[in-house]
Amino acid sequence: MSKSKKLVAKHTDRIVLAEGEVTGHAHRFSGGGALLEEYDDGSKVLESGGGGKLTHEEHNTLEIAPGTRFDVFVDQEMDHAEEAARDVAD
């Protein structure tokens, strides 16, 4: 069964994939014809369109080939005091 989709952003310039709650830094994709789709279950897929760059203030820039599709997700870590997983805060 396929997931229904809700379009979040369609840009030819820049898409913010995730913003840090603590530092204000952001993971950004810049390049021509990028498309970010968000599904009703909260998952996201980015298609790079004409290619581009994935940047963040604290990481090396990644060159992304044209037409690349990849899942966008938030890393989680174990909170042993709460005995539950939580999203990693940037």
C-alpha positions as CSV (number, residue, x, y, z in Angstrom):
1,M,0.0,0.0,0.0
2,S,1.5,3.4,-1.0
3,K,1.7,6.3,1.4
4,S,-0.3,9.4,0.7
5,K,1.9,12.5,0.3
6,K,1.6,16.1,1.4
7,L,4.0,18.4,-0.4
8,V,6.0,20.5,2.1
9,A,8.4,22.5,-0.1
10,K,9.4,22.7,-3.8
11,H,12.3,25.1,-4.4
12,T,14.9,25.8,-7.0
13,D,17.1,27.4,-4.5
14,R,17.4,26.2,-0.9
15,I,15.6,23.8,1.4
16,V,16.1,23.7,5.2
17,L,16.0,20.0,6.1
18,A,16.4,20.4,9.9
19,E,17.1,23.3,12.3
20,G,18.9,22.9,15.5
21,E,16.9,23.7,18.6
22,V,20.0,24.6,20.7
23,T,22.5,26.2,18.3
24,G,20.3,27.5,15.5
25,H,22.4,25.7,12.9
26,A,20.6,24.0,10.0
27,H,21.1,21.2,7.5
28,R,20.4,22.8,4.1
29,F,20.2,21.6,0.6
30,S,20.9,24.1,-2.2
31,G,20.7,23.5,-5.9
32,G,18.4,23.6,-8.8
33,G,15.0,21.9,-8.9
34,A,15.1,20.3,-5.4
35,L,11.9,18.7,-4.1
36,L,11.1,17.8,-0.5
37,E,8.1,15.6,0.1
38,E,6.5,14.9,3.5
39,Y,4.3,11.8,3.9
40,D,1.4,11.6,6.3
41,D,3.4,9.4,8.6
42,G,5.9,12.2,9.1
43,S,8.7,10.7,6.9
44,K,10.4,13.0,4.3
45,V,12.1,12.4,1.0
46,L,14.4,14.8,-0.8
47,E,15.1,14.6,-4.5
48,S,18.1,16.7,-5.6
49,G,16.8,17.6,-9.1
50,G,19.7,19.1,-10.8
51,G,22.2,18.2,-8.1
52,G,23.5,20.5,-5.4
53,K,25.1,20.7,-1.9
54,L,24.2,19.6,1.5
55,T,25.6,22.0,4.1
56,H,25.7,22.5,7.9
57,E,27.8,24.9,9.9
58,E,29.6,22.0,11.8
59,H,30.0,19.5,9.0
60,N,31.8,19.2,5.7
61,T,29.7,20.1,2.6
62,L,28.5,17.1,0.6
63,E,28.1,17.3,-3.2
64,I,24.8,15.6,-4.2
65,A,24.5,14.1,-7.7
66,P,21.5,15.1,-9.9
67,G,18.4,13.0,-9.4
68,T,19.5,11.6,-6.1
69,R,16.6,10.7,-3.7
70,F,17.1,10.1,0.0
71,D,15.2,9.8,3.2
72,V,15.4,12.7,5.6
73,F,15.3,11.8,9.3
74,V,16.2,13.0,12.8
75,D,18.8,10.9,14.7
76,Q,17.7,9.5,18.0
77,E,19.6,8.7,21.2
78,M,18.8,6.6,24.2
79,D,17.8,8.5,27.3
80,H,18.7,6.0,30.0
81,A,17.1,8.0,32.8
82,E,13.8,8.0,31.0
83,E,14.3,4.6,29.4
84,A,13.2,5.9,26.1
85,A,14.6,7.2,22.8
86,R,14.6,10.9,22.1
87,D,15.5,13.1,19.1
88,V,19.1,14.3,19.1
89,A,19.2,18.1,19.8
90,D,21.6,20.2,17.8
